[in-house]
Amino acid sequence: MSYWDDRPASASNIRHYTRETGWSAYDDAKNDKGEVVERGSSHLVEQSLTAVLNASNLLLLTGAGSSFCAKNTGPDGLRAPGMKDLWDAVASATTQRTIDQISGYMPLSKPIVAEKNIEKFLTHCKIYLELFGPEKAQDVLEFIALAEKTIASRVDFVSDDTDLSAHQAILRKIARRGARKPRARVFTTNYDLAFEYAARALRFTVIDGFSHSMPQVYDRGHFSYDIVRREAASEGADYIESVFLLHKLHGSIDWRRKGTELIRSRSEADGAAALIYPRDSKYQEAFETPYLDMMSALQTALREPDTALIVSGFGFNDDHISKPIMAALEANMRLRIVACDIAFLADEELDKDQFALATTAQARPNVSACFSKLKRLADIGDQRITLLNGRFDDLAQAIPDLVAQTERERHAERIKVLNEPAPGDAK
């Protein structure tokens, strides 16, 4: 059983890294009398996160790890899938005979089938299709189409009933920024609609490149738009609160290509979902429209002065994203990074339940080399780097709430309560 299985989200789960003390626990260590014997890292974590929130340009980058905390209740409630879950879904949609037949065309893929790695298997299938063409590899073409359709269906697990408390908490804390500062930007590799549903529940406004017409059509120019309030009695306009920009680096389950346009729709009648599917060719696909627009926005934002990047739930395994980040760290001396991930510490280290773990504590198996580079930078005194071991939902609780709830948000909550049935009302 993993250290993190069924562990409730809490800022207390976070460990903060310094080269002097190693990985320090968040809470103070106390003796039997309740006296503090060692100070925890909570004040350092809050200090670092406060500085990040006050940066001129604030970016949040998330990946699959941020969706694992989105939960649907009930025994049949779907959760965010991991790679093995996607393999199982594809295997259920086809037959084992078909998988064995296709892997027989590619002897090197048999170990991949054994380890149930859908990303590598689709990569081999795509290469085989490119080599032999659709005429000679019709069954491989059909398998790829079925696999992609199945994956798109499996990642569509977010609904009105999904618990998105972590997403709401983190949006509430990063999206409320003063009008003099640029809007916060959220970058995610996830296909699901967790951030969209969380924003809707909060009555926050999302600028994601789509028009306000019906059907909604994508145009990169919409990212330069903003939302203002114009009062009849006022000559000027003021920016409304709680607006953020959302960039979906690998596409979204509600993106469809219809002719030459990209529209928002969840209906398969409008075409297949526009996604960069898990395979090695995603590096090349990321440089096609609209994904190129999203990547360009990330690369440009990383080079802006006084920029802060919060990374959580992203494993740095996508080179087309991690390499621009590492390059920006070299080029932009005013770029600060907070990296929060459970990859920094192996479960065996955390099971020791020590107040502080050594700087040499083992990381999780198969961790990205980028995590080691970030740790190396912290070890040699780079004050721009803040390393936290924890989950996305732990970080959501640790981020300080610097801006009080706005009157607009309070009004939206009152109206929501007003429209709900009161206790004892007849159904």
FIKOLVEX-101589 format. One record per residue (C-alpha): residue number from 1; residue in three letters; chain; z, x, y. Coordinates in pm, whole numbers, plus 32768, in hexadecimal, padded with zeros to 4 digits. Example, Ala and Ser with C-alpha at 12.3 -4.5 7.8 and 13.67 -1.06 7.14 Angstrom:
! FIKOLVEX-101589
REC   pos   code   unit     c3     c1     c2
REC     1    ALA      A   830C   84CE   7E3E
REC     2    SER      A   82CA   8557   7F96
This chain:
! FIKOLVEX-101589
REC   pos   code   unit     c3     c1     c2
REC     1    MET      A   8000   8000   8000
REC     2    SER      A   7F9E   8089   8155
REC     3    TYR      A   80A9   80D6   8256
REC     4    TRP      A   8003   7FE1   8343
REC     5    ASP      A   7FDE   7EBB   8252
REC     6    ASP      A   8094   7D86   82D4
REC     7    ARG      A   813F   7E51   83E5
REC     8    PRO      A   816C   7D74   851A
REC     9    ALA      A   80C8   7DEB   8659
REC    10    SER      A   81B8   7E9C   8744
REC    11    ALA      A   81B1   7FAF   8844
REC    12    SER      A   82C9   804C   8773
REC    13    ASN      A   81C6   80A3   8669
REC    14    ILE      A   811F   8198   8755
REC    15    ARG      A   8156   8310   8747
REC    16    HIS      A   8101   83EC   8870
REC    17    TYR      A   8084   8551   8845
REC    18    THR      A   80DD   8687   890C
REC    19    ARG      A   80B3   87F0   88A3
REC    20    GLU      A   8226   882F   88E2
REC    21    THR      A   82C1   8712   881C
REC    22    GLY      A   81AE   86A0   872F
REC    23    TRP      A   8190   852E   86E1
REC    24    SER      A   82C0   8489   8780
REC    25    ALA      A   8337   832A   872F
REC    26    TYR      A   8319   8226   8840
REC    27    ASP      A   8481   81AD   883E
REC    28    ASP      A   85B9   827B   8880
REC    29    ALA      A   8676   8307   8754
REC    30    LYS      A   87DC   828A   874B
REC    31    ASN      A   890E   82E2   867D
REC    32    ASP      A   89F5   81F4   85C7
REC    33    LYS      A   8AAB   81A9   870E
REC    34    GLY      A   896B   8140   87BB
REC    35    GLU      A   8963   8276   8893
REC    36    VAL      A   8814   8312   88E6
REC    37    VAL      A   87F4   8465   8840
REC    38    GLU      A   8680   849D   887E
REC    39    ARG      A   85A3   8400   8983
REC    40    GLY      A   8471   834D   88FF
REC    41    SER      A   8316   836B   8991
REC    42    SER      A   8307   820E   8A29
REC    43    HIS      A   8322   8291   8B8C
REC    44    LEU      A   820D   8391   8B50
REC    45    VAL      A   812D   8288   8AB5
REC    46    GLU      A   8167   819A   8BD8
REC    47    GLN      A   812F   82B0   8CD3
REC    48    SER      A   7FE3   8314   8C35
REC    49    LEU      A   7F67   81AE   8C13
REC    50    THR      A   7FCA   8158   8D78
REC    51    ALA      A   7F02   827F   8DFB
REC    52    VAL      A   7DD8   820E   8D2F
REC    53    LEU      A   7DEC   80A8   8DAC
REC    54    ASN      A   7DEE   8125   8F13
REC    55    ALA      A   7CB0   81F0   8EE9
REC    56    SER      A   7B87   818E   8FBE
REC    57    ASN      A   7AB1   814B   8E8B
REC    58    LEU      A   7B57   80BC   8D54
REC    59    LEU      A   7AA5   80B1   8C03
REC    60    LEU      A   7B16   802B   8AB2
REC    61    LEU      A   7A5E   8090   8973
REC    62    THR      A   7AAD   7FDE   882D
REC    63    GLY      A   7A22   7FCC   86D0
REC    64    ALA      A   7A71   7F24   8586
REC    65    GLY      A   7BE2   7F76   85A7
REC    66    SER      A   7C08   7E81   86C5
REC    67    SER      A   7B84   7D5F   85F4
REC    68    PHE      A   7C72   7D97   84D1
REC    69    CYS      A   7D8C   7CFF   859E
REC    70    ALA      A   7CC8   7BBC   85D8
REC    71    LYS      A   7D4D   7ACE   84D1
REC    72    ASN      A   7CF5   7976   844F
REC    73    THR      A   7E14   78B7   83B0
REC    74    GLY      A   7E11   781C   8257
REC    75    PRO      A   7DC7   78AA   80FE
REC    76    ASP      A   7C50   7894   813A
REC    77    GLY      A   7C5E   791E   829B
REC    78    LEU      A   7B54   7A28   82CF
REC    79    ARG      A   7BB3   7B75   8366
REC    80    ALA      A   7AE3   7C8B   83FA
REC    81    PRO      A   7A2B   7D37   82DC
REC    82    GLY      A   7A3C   7EA4   8287
REC    83    MET      A   791C   7F5D   81E7
REC    84    LYS      A   7992   7F02   8088
REC    85    ASP      A   79A8   7D94   80EF
REC    86    LEU      A   7840   7DA2   8167
REC    87    TRP      A   77D6   7E3C   801A
REC    88    ASP      A   7887   7D27   7F5C
REC    89    ALA      A   77E1   7C1E   8036
REC    90    VAL      A   7687   7CB1   7FFD
REC    91    ALA      A   76CA   7CD9   7E87
REC    92    SER      A   7730   7B69   7E76
REC    93    ALA      A   75F4   7AFF   7F2C
REC    94    THR      A   7511   7BB4   7E37
REC    95    THR      A   753D   7C20   7CCC
REC    96    GLN      A   75BE   7D60   7C32
REC    97    ARG      A   7475   7D79   7B7A
REC    98    THR      A   73BA   7D86   7CC5
REC    99    ILE      A   74A2   7E92   7D4E
REC   100    ASP      A   7480   7F60   7C0F
REC   101    GLN      A   7306   7F38   7C13
REC   102    ILE      A   72EA   7FAD   7D7D
REC   103    SER      A   73DA   80CF   7D4B
REC   104    GLY      A   7302   8133   7C21
REC   105    TYR      A   71E6   817C   7D14
REC   106    MET      A   72CA   8272   7DC8
REC   107    PRO      A   7398   8345   7CD4
REC   108    LEU      A   7463   83DD   7DEF
REC   109    SER      A   74E3   8285   7E4C
REC   110    LYS      A   759B   8246   7D03
REC   111    PRO      A   76E0   82F2   7D74
REC   112    ILE      A   76CA   8222   7EB3
REC   113    VAL      A   76B8   80E2   7DE6
REC   114    ALA      A   77E6   8156   7D1F
REC   115    GLU      A   78B4   818A   7E5D
REC   116    LYS      A   782C   8045   7EF4
REC   117    ASN      A   77B6   80E2   8039
REC   118    ILE      A   76D5   7FDE   80DA
REC   119    GLU      A   767A   80BB   8202
REC   120    LYS      A   75F4   81D9   812F
REC   121    PHE      A   7549   80EF   8038
REC   122    LEU      A   748E   8039   814E
REC   123    THR      A   742F   818E   81DC
REC   124    HIS      A   7391   81F1   808F
REC   125    CYS      A   72E3   80A1   8076
REC   126    LYS      A   7253   80C7   81D2
REC   127    ILE      A   71D3   8225   8186
REC   128    TYR      A   7135   81AC   8041
REC   129    LEU      A   708B   8090   80FC
REC   130    GLU      A   7005   8181   8203
REC   131    LEU      A   6F7B   8267   80F5
REC   132    PHE      A   6ECE   8165   801B
REC   133    GLY      A   6E8B   8047   810B
REC   134    PRO      A   6ED3   7ED2   80E4
REC   135    GLU      A   6DB1   7E9A   7FF2
REC   136    LYS      A   6E3D   7F85   7EE7
REC   137    ALA      A   6FAB   7F43   7F36
REC   138    GLN      A   6FAF   7DCA   7F63
REC   139    ASP      A   70F4   7DA0   7EA2
REC   140    VAL      A   719F   7EA9   7F7A
REC   141    LEU      A   7121   7DF9   80B3
REC   142    GLU      A   71AD   7CAF   8036
REC   143    PHE      A   72FA   7D50   7FE0
REC   144    ILE      A   731A   7DE8   813D
REC   145    ALA      A   72CD   7C97   81DC
REC   146    LEU      A   73CF   7BE6   8102
REC   147    ALA      A   74D3   7CF5   813F
REC   148    GLU      A   74A6   7CE4   82B8
REC   149    LYS      A   74BB   7B68   82B9
REC   150    THR      A   75F7   7B77   81E5
REC   151    ILE      A   769A   7C7C   82C5
REC   152    ALA      A   764E   7BAE   83FD
REC   153    SER      A   76EA   7A7E   8358
REC   154    ARG      A   781E   7B3A   82DF
REC   155    VAL      A   7876   7BCE   8432
REC   156    ASP      A   7867   7A75   84D1
REC   157    PHE      A   79D5   7A24   8493
REC   158    VAL      A   7A5C   79D8   85F2
REC   159    SER      A   7A99   786F   8658
REC   160    ASP      A   7B76   77A6   8742
REC   161    ASP      A   7C8E   77BB   863F
REC   162    THR      A   7C89   7937   861C
REC   163    ASP      A   7DBE   79F0   8691
REC   164    LEU      A   7D3D   7AD5   87A3
REC   165    SER      A   7E89   7B21   8847
REC   166    ALA      A   7E49   7C99   884C
REC   167    HIS      A   7CF5   7C70   88F0
REC   168    GLN      A   7D85   7B7E   89ED
REC   169    ALA      A   7EA5   7C68   8A3C
REC   170    ILE      A   7DC9   7D95   8A77
REC   171    LEU      A   7CCE   7CD1   8B49
REC   172    ARG      A   7DE9   7C3F   8C17
REC   173    LYS      A   7E5E   7D9E   8C6B
REC   174    ILE      A   7D15   7E52   8CAC
REC   175    ALA      A   7C37   7D42   8D40
REC   176    ARG      A   7D18   7CE6   8E65
REC   177    ARG      A   7CBD   7DF5   8F5E
REC   178    GLY      A   7CB9   7DFE   90D6
REC   179    ALA      A   7B76   7D93   917E
REC   180    ARG      A   7B4A   7EEE   9210
REC   181    LYS      A   7B24   7F88   90B7
REC   182    PRO      A   79FD   7F5E   8FCB
REC   183    ARG      A   7A26   7E5E   8EB8
REC   184    ALA      A   7AB2   7EDD   8D71
REC   185    ARG      A   79AC   7F18   8C65
REC   186    VAL      A   79DD   7ECB   8AF4
REC   187    PHE      A   78FB   7F7C   89FA
REC   188    THR      A   7908   7F13   888E
REC   189    THR      A   7843   7F5F   8753
REC   190    ASN      A   78B3   7E16   86B7
REC   191    TYR      A   77C3   7CF6   867E
REC   192    ASP      A   78CA   7BE5   8686
REC   193    LEU      A   792E   7B09   87AB
REC   194    ALA      A   7A9C   7B6C   87C4
REC   195    PHE      A   7A8D   7BDA   892F
REC   196    GLU      A   79BA   7AAE   8994
REC   197    TYR      A   7AAC   79B5   88F8
REC   198    ALA      A   7BD9   7A6E   8984
REC   199    ALA      A   7B41   7A66   8AE1
REC   200    ARG      A   7AF9   78F3   8AC2
REC   201    ALA      A   7C60   78A9   8A5E
REC   202    LEU      A   7CDA   796C   8B8D
REC   203    ARG      A   7BD6   78CE   8C73
REC   204    PHE      A   7B56   7A2A   8CC4
REC   205    THR      A   79EB   7A63   8D28
REC   206    VAL      A   7909   7B43   8C56
REC   207    ILE      A   77DA   7BF2   8CE3
REC   208    ASP      A   770D   7C59   8BB3
REC   209    GLY      A   75A5   7C6C   8C29
REC   210    PHE      A   7547   7B03   8BDE
REC   211    SER      A   74D4   7A02   8CDA
REC   212    HIS      A   758C   78C3   8D32
REC   213    SER      A   7459   77F1   8CDE
REC   214    MET      A   7420   7738   8B98
REC   215    PRO      A   73CA   77D3   8AB1
REC   216    GLN      A   7479   790C   8B29
REC   217    VAL      A   7380   7A2B   8B3E
REC   218    TYR      A   73D5   7B9C   8B47
REC   219    ASP      A   7373   7C6D   8C74
REC   220    ARG      A   740F   7DC1   8CB8
REC   221    GLY      A   7411   7D6E   8E2A
REC   222    HIS      A   7526   7C70   8DF1
REC   223    PHE      A   761E   7D8C   8DBA
REC   224    SER      A   7606   7DD6   8F2F
REC   225    TYR      A   766C   7C72   8F89
REC   226    ASP      A   77CD   7C09   8FDE
REC   227    ILE      A   788B   7AC6   9017
REC   228    VAL      A   7909   7A68   9170
REC   229    ARG      A   79B9   793C   9201
REC   230    ARG      A   7929   7898   9339
REC   231    GLU      A   7A03   77A1   93F1
REC   232    ALA      A   7963   76A3   94D7
REC   233    ALA      A   7A4E   76FE   95F2
REC   234    SER      A   7A1A   7873   95CA
REC   235    GLU      A   78F4   7944   963D
REC   236    GLY      A   7932   7A5A   9541
REC   237    ALA      A   7945   7A6A   93C9
REC   238    ASP      A   7A58   7AFF   92F4
REC   239    TYR      A   7A46   7B7E   9190
REC   240    ILE      A   7AEE   7A9E   9092
REC   241    GLU      A   7BF9   7B28   8FAF
REC   242    SER      A   7BE7   7B78   8E3E
REC   243    VAL      A   7A7D   7BE1   8E0F
REC   244    PHE      A   7A0C   7CF7   8D24
REC   245    LEU      A   78C6   7D84   8C9F
REC   246    LEU      A   7885   7D77   8B28
REC   247    HIS      A   778E   7E64   8A81
REC   248    LYS      A   774C   7E2C   890E
REC   249    LEU      A   76C0   7F79   889C
REC   250    HIS      A   7645   7F04   8746
REC   251    GLY      A   75E3   7DA0   879F
REC   252    SER      A   7688   7C52   8768
REC   253    ILE      A   7677   7B38   866C
REC   254    ASP      A   760D   7A4C   8785
REC   255    TRP      A   74E4   7B20   87F4
REC   256    ARG      A   738F   7AAE   8778
REC   257    ARG      A   7232   7B2D   87C1
REC   258    LYS      A   714B   7A10   881C
REC   259    GLY      A   6FF3   7A90   886A
REC   260    THR      A   7017   7BA2   896D
REC   261    GLU      A   7169   7B2A   89E4
REC   262    LEU      A   72CD   7B5C   896C
REC   263    ILE      A   738F   7A16   897D
REC   264    ARG      A   74F0   79AA   892B
REC   265    SER      A   74FC   78C8   87FB
REC   266    ARG      A   75BA   78AF   86B3
REC   267    SER      A   74A9   77E3   860D
REC   268    GLU      A   73D6   788D   8503
REC   269    ALA      A   72B9   77AB   8572
REC   270    ASP      A   7298   788F   86A0
REC   271    GLY      A   726B   79C2   85C5
REC   272    ALA      A   733E   7ACE   8524
REC   273    ALA      A   7469   7B5B   85DB
REC   274    ALA      A   7414   7C8B   86AF
REC   275    LEU      A   74FB   7D91   861A
REC   276    ILE      A   74FD   7F03   85CF
REC   277    TYR      A   755A   7EED   8460
REC   278    PRO      A   7631   7FF2   83AF
REC   279    ARG      A   7544   8109   834D
REC   280    ASP      A   74F8   8267   83C7
REC   281    SER      A   73CD   81F4   8496
REC   282    LYS      A   74B8   814B   858F
REC   283    TYR      A   74A4   8287   8662
REC   284    GLN      A   7331   824A   869D
REC   285    GLU      A   7357   80D1   86BD
REC   286    ALA      A   7460   80FE   87CA
REC   287    PHE      A   7350   817E   88B1
REC   288    GLU      A   728A   803D   88AE
REC   289    THR      A   72B7   7F1B   899E
REC   290    PRO      A   73B7   7E7E   89CC
REC   291    TYR      A   7492   7F7F   891C
REC   292    LEU      A   7406   8091   89FB
REC   293    ASP      A   7489   7FD5   8B2B
REC   294    MET      A   75E5   7FCA   8A93
REC   295    MET      A   75DF   813C   8A36
REC   296    SER      A   755B   819B   8B8D
REC   297    ALA      A   7674   80D9   8C30
REC   298    LEU      A   7773   8195   8B5C
REC   299    GLN      A   76DF   82EA   8BA2
REC   300    THR      A   76C3   82A5   8D16
REC   301    ALA      A   7826   8221   8D2C
REC   302    LEU      A   78B0   8353   8C78
REC   303    ARG      A   781E   8436   8D86
REC   304    GLU      A   78B3   8376   8EAC
REC   305    PRO      A   79D0   8420   8F69
REC   306    ASP      A   7B32   83A5   8F2E
REC   307    THR      A   7ADA   82F6   8DE9
REC   308    ALA      A   7BCF   829A   8CD6
REC   309    LEU      A   7B65   8246   8B74
REC   310    ILE      A   7C49   8193   8A7E
REC   311    VAL      A   7BD0   81B6   8916
REC   312    SER      A   7C74   80E4   8808
REC   313    GLY      A   7BF5   8069   86BB
REC   314    PHE      A   7AC3   814B   86D2
REC   315    GLY      A   7AB8   8260   85CF
REC   316    PHE      A   79C3   834A   8683
REC   317    ASN      A   78DF   8338   8552
REC   318    ASP      A   77AB   82CB   8616
REC   319    ASP      A   7713   840B   869F
REC   320    HIS      A   763F   8357   87A1
REC   321    ILE      A   7785   82E0   8843
REC   322    SER      A   787C   83F7   87F8
REC   323    LYS      A   779A   8514   8866
REC   324    PRO      A   7760   8489   89C7
REC   325    ILE      A   78DA   845D   89E7
REC   326    MET      A   7921   85C3   8982
REC   327    ALA      A   780A   8640   8A64
REC   328    ALA      A   789A   857A   8B88
REC   329    LEU      A   79ED   861A   8B48
REC   330    GLU      A   794A   876C   8B79
REC   331    ALA      A   7882   870B   8CAD
REC   332    ASN      A   796B   861C   8D65
REC   333    MET      A   7AB4   86BE   8DC5
REC   334    ARG      A   7B2F   8571   8E51
REC   335    LEU      A   7B02   84B4   8D0C
REC   336    ARG      A   7C47   8451   8C5F
REC   337    ILE      A   7C5A   83D0   8AFB
REC   338    VAL      A   7D65   830D   8A43
REC   339    ALA      A   7D15   830D   88CF
REC   340    CYS      A   7DE8   8222   87FC
REC   341    ASP      A   7D9D   8218   8689
REC   342    ILE      A   7E4E   821F   853A
REC   343    ALA      A   7D69   833A   84C9
REC   344    PHE      A   7E3F   8447   856A
REC   345    LEU      A   7F56   842D   8466
REC   346    ALA      A   7F43   83F9   82EF
REC   347    ASP      A   8017   82E6   8256
REC   348    GLU      A   80E1   83EE   819B
REC   349    GLU      A   814D   8486   82E6
REC   350    LEU      A   81B6   8338   8377
REC   351    ASP      A   8274   82DE   823C
REC   352    LYS      A   8362   83FF   8287
REC   353    ASP      A   83F1   8325   839C
REC   354    GLN      A   844B   8452   8471
REC   355    PHE      A   8485   8437   85E7
REC   356    ALA      A   8384   8549   8629
REC   357    LEU      A   826F   85C5   8547
REC   358    ALA      A   81F4   872A   8563
REC   359    THR      A   80B9   8788   861C
REC   360    THR      A   8031   87F0   84C7
REC   361    ALA      A   8067   8697   842E
REC   362    GLN      A   7F43   8631   8354
REC   363    ALA      A   7E3E   853D   83D2
REC   364    ARG      A   7DA7   8427   8303
REC   365    PRO      A   7C9E   848B   8202
REC   366    ASN      A   7B34   84A2   827D
REC   367    VAL      A   7B9D   848F   83EB
REC   368    SER      A   7A8A   84D8   84E8
REC   369    ALA      A   7A76   863A   856E
REC   370    CYS      A   7A89   85A8   86CE
REC   371    PHE      A   7BF8   8550   8699
REC   372    SER      A   7C3D   86BE   8645
REC   373    LYS      A   7B84   872C   877E
REC   374    LEU      A   7C4E   8641   8859
REC   375    LYS      A   7D8E   86C3   87BE
REC   376    ARG      A   7D17   8827   87F3
REC   377    LEU      A   7CDB   87DD   8964
REC   378    ALA      A   7E3A   8751   8983
REC   379    ASP      A   7EC5   8887   88D4
REC   380    ILE      A   7E1F   8972   89CB
REC   381    GLY      A   7EA9   88B7   8AF5
REC   382    ASP      A   7DA1   87B8   8B59
REC   383    GLN      A   7E70   86BB   8C1D
REC   384    ARG      A   7D50   85C0   8C1D
REC   385    ILE      A   7D8B   856E   8AAD
REC   386    THR      A   7E90   8474   8A34
REC   387    LEU      A   7EAB   844A   88BC
REC   388    LEU      A   7F5A   8321   881E
REC   389    ASN      A   7F78   82CB   86AF
REC   390    GLY      A   7F6E   8152   868E
REC   391    ARG      A   7E95   801F   866D
REC   392    PHE      A   7DD4   7F55   876B
REC   393    ASP      A   7ED7   7E3F   876A
REC   394    ASP      A   7FF4   7F3B   8792
REC   395    LEU      A   7F44   7FCC   88C2
REC   396    ALA      A   7F0E   7E70   8952
REC   397    GLN      A   8086   7E48   8961
REC   398    ALA      A   80C6   7FA5   89E8
REC   399    ILE      A   7FD8   7F8C   8B10
REC   400    PRO      A   80A5   7F30   8C43
REC   401    ASP      A   8054   7DF1   8CFE
REC   402    LEU      A   8023   7E75   8E5F
REC   403    VAL      A   7F9B   7D36   8EFC
REC   404    ALA      A   805D   7BF2   8F00
REC   405    GLN      A   7FC1   7AB9   8E72
REC   406    THR      A   7EDB   7A1F   8F75
REC   407    GLU      A   7EFE   78BE   8FF4
REC   408    ARG      A   7DAB   786F   8F5D
REC   409    GLU      A   7E2B   78D6   8E03
REC   410    ARG      A   7F6C   7810   8E2E
REC   411    HIS      A   7EA0   76DF   8E96
REC   412    ALA      A   7DBE   7703   8D62
REC   413    GLU      A   7EF1   7710   8C80
REC   414    ARG      A   7F86   75D9   8D24
REC   415    ILE      A   7E43   7517   8CF6
REC   416    LYS      A   7E2C   7586   8B8B
REC   417    VAL      A   7F8E   750C   8B48
REC   418    LEU      A   7F49   73CA   8C04
REC   419    ASN      A   7E20   7379   8B25
REC   420    GLU      A   7EDC   73C0   89E3
REC   421    PRO      A   7F99   72A2   8937
REC   422    ALA      A   8105   729D   899B
REC   423    PRO      A   820D   72AB   8884
REC   424    GLY      A   8240   7151   87F5
REC   425    ASP      A   80F7   70C5   8879
REC   426    ALA      A   803A   6FE5   8789
REC   427    LYS      A   7F0D   708B   86F1
